[in-house]
Amino acid sequence: MPLAENGLEAEDLSVACHWYALYTRHQHEKTVARILSNKGHDVFLPLYGVAHRWQDRTKQLSLPLFPCYVFLRGGLDRRLQILSTPGVYTIVGWAGRPAVIPQAEIDAVRRLVESSLRVEPHPFLKCGDRVRVKSGPLQGLEGILVRKKNVFRLVISVEMLGRSAAVEIDGSCLERVSSAHAWVASQHASPSIPANTRPNF
């Protein structure tokens, strides 16, 4: 049955291209990402820089932008290998199935962390003025606009995880996509994470 076989192959290829999220032990994100990468998995762990001050010195650290989460592209055919990795609790899912993280959200987060701009975690947002970046290193990126004092920030969210990241941006580089009343955010589905390890959103 050539058509059926082609259909299965197409489905397998599609699944292999999907992004998923792993829920990990606290402060085990880098270890998990390194181990899975060494095993040939396509892993994405977004990091941001922050200065930690001690009494006698200041040190620049790279911390996970979304604590306790590591993104994985495909690889579910090796699910046992993934779940047996030290530090991995589970694959984030919905209704008993691994939840697909939209490629557009992964691309947006990747552009943030790969830019030269200052990025940091931000409380999760679902509504606000939806804007698009008109120029600069993040041109074309869409997100939610927030303002703190005289500083504008572009907030990018990963809906399934209930997590957001923000980057400071020049307000003159932005254009409105739609107003808060016109834009309807997609419903956030709570990921299936073991009750004793689930973070407070």
C-alpha positions in Angstrom: 0.0 0.0 0.0 2.3 2.8 -1.2 -0.1 5.6 -0.2 -0.4 4.4 3.3 3.3 4.0 3.7 3.9 7.5 2.3 1.4 8.8 4.8 3.1 7.1 7.7 6.5 8.3 6.6 5.1 11.9 6.3 3.6 11.6 9.8 6.8 10.2 11.2 8.8 13.0 9.6 6.4 15.6 11.0 6.6 14.2 14.6 10.4 14.2 14.3 10.3 17.9 13.5 8.1 18.8 16.4 9.4 20.5 19.6 8.6 19.3 23.0 9.4 20.4 26.5 11.0 18.3 29.2 10.3 19.1 32.9 13.5 18.7 34.9 14.8 18.9 38.4 15.7 22.4 39.7 19.2 23.4 38.5 19.6 20.3 36.4 18.6 22.0 33.1 22.2 22.3 31.8 23.1 18.7 32.8 20.0 17.3 31.0 20.7 19.4 27.9 24.3 18.3 27.8 23.6 14.6 28.3 20.8 14.5 25.7 22.9 16.5 23.2 25.8 14.1 23.6 23.3 11.2 22.8 22.5 12.9 19.5 19.2 14.7 20.5 18.4 18.1 19.1 18.2 20.2 22.3 17.4 23.9 23.0 18.1 25.4 26.4 17.6 29.2 26.3 19.9 31.0 28.7 20.2 34.6 29.8 23.1 36.5 31.5 22.8 37.9 35.0 25.3 39.4 37.4 25.4 37.9 40.8 27.0 39.9 43.5 28.8 38.5 46.5 30.4 40.5 49.3 33.8 40.4 47.6 33.1 40.0 43.9 30.6 40.0 41.1 30.2 37.1 38.7 28.4 36.9 35.4 26.2 33.8 35.2 24.2 32.1 32.4 20.9 30.9 33.8 17.9 29.1 32.2 15.4 31.5 30.9 12.6 29.1 31.8 13.8 27.3 35.0 13.1 23.5 35.0 12.4 23.3 31.3 14.5 22.0 28.4 13.2 21.9 24.8 13.7 18.8 22.6 13.1 18.4 18.9 11.7 15.0 18.0 13.4 12.0 19.5 10.2 10.5 21.1 11.1 7.2 19.4 13.8 7.1 22.1 11.4 8.1 24.9 12.9 5.6 27.5 16.3 7.0 26.8 15.0 10.5 27.4 13.0 9.7 30.6 15.9 7.8 32.1 18.2 10.7 31.7 19.3 11.9 35.2 17.4 15.1 36.1 14.4 14.5 33.8 11.0 14.2 35.5 8.7 14.0 32.5 7.8 15.1 29.0 5.3 18.0 29.3 2.0 16.8 27.9 -1.7 17.4 27.6 -4.4 14.7 27.8 -1.9 12.0 28.2 0.1 12.9 25.1 3.3 14.9 24.7 2.4 18.6 24.0 3.9 20.1 20.8 5.5 23.5 21.3 4.8 25.7 18.2 7.9 26.3 16.0 7.1 30.0 16.0 7.4 30.2 19.8 10.7 28.3 19.7 12.0 30.6 16.9 10.9 33.7 18.8 12.7 32.6 22.0 15.8 31.7 20.0 15.9 35.1 18.4 15.7 36.8 21.8 18.6 34.8 23.4 20.7 35.0 20.2 20.3 38.8 20.0 22.7 41.2 21.7 19.8 42.7 23.7 19.3 42.2 27.5 16.8 39.3 28.0 15.3 38.2 31.3 12.3 36.1 32.6 9.0 37.9 32.9 5.7 37.0 34.5 3.5 35.2 32.1 1.2 37.4 30.0 -1.8 36.6 27.8 -3.3 39.9 27.0 -2.0 43.4 26.3 -1.1 45.4 23.2 0.1 43.0 20.5 3.0 44.6 18.7 5.4 43.8 15.9 9.1 44.9 15.7 9.6 47.0 12.6 13.4 47.3 12.6 16.5 46.1 14.3 17.8 42.6 15.3 14.3 41.4 16.2 12.5 42.7 13.1 9.3 40.9 12.3 9.0 39.4 15.8 5.6 39.7 17.5 4.8 39.9 21.2 3.1 41.8 23.9 4.1 45.3 24.8 4.6 46.3 28.5 5.9 49.6 29.9 7.7 50.1 33.1 8.4 53.7 33.9 9.9 55.0 30.6 11.2 51.6 29.4 9.3 49.5 26.8 9.6 45.7 26.9 8.6 43.1 24.3 7.3 40.0 26.0 7.4 36.6 24.3 5.4 33.7 25.7 5.5 30.0 25.5 1.8 29.2 26.0 2.0 25.6 27.0 4.5 26.2 29.7 2.9 29.4 31.0 6.3 31.1 30.8 7.4 34.4 29.3 10.6 36.3 28.6 11.1 40.0 28.1 13.6 42.2 26.2 14.0 46.0 26.5 13.2 47.6 23.2 13.0 51.1 21.6 9.3 52.0 21.3 9.9 53.7 18.0 10.8 50.3 16.5 7.3 48.9 17.2 4.0 48.9 15.4 0.7 47.7 16.9 -0.8 44.5 15.5 -4.1 44.9 17.3 -5.5 46.3 20.5 -5.9 44.4 23.7 -9.7 44.2 23.1 -9.3 43.0 19.5 -6.7 40.4 20.1 -7.9 37.1 21.6 -5.2 35.0 23.2 -5.3 31.3 22.8 -6.4 29.4 25.8 -3.5 28.3 28.0 -3.6 24.5 28.7 -2.0 23.4 31.9 0.8 20.9 31.2 0.7 17.5 32.8 3.4 17.5 35.4 3.6 15.3 38.5 1.7 17.0 41.3 4.6 16.9 43.8 7.0 18.5 41.3 4.8 20.9 39.4 5.9 24.6 39.7 3.6 27.4 40.8 2.6 29.3 37.7 
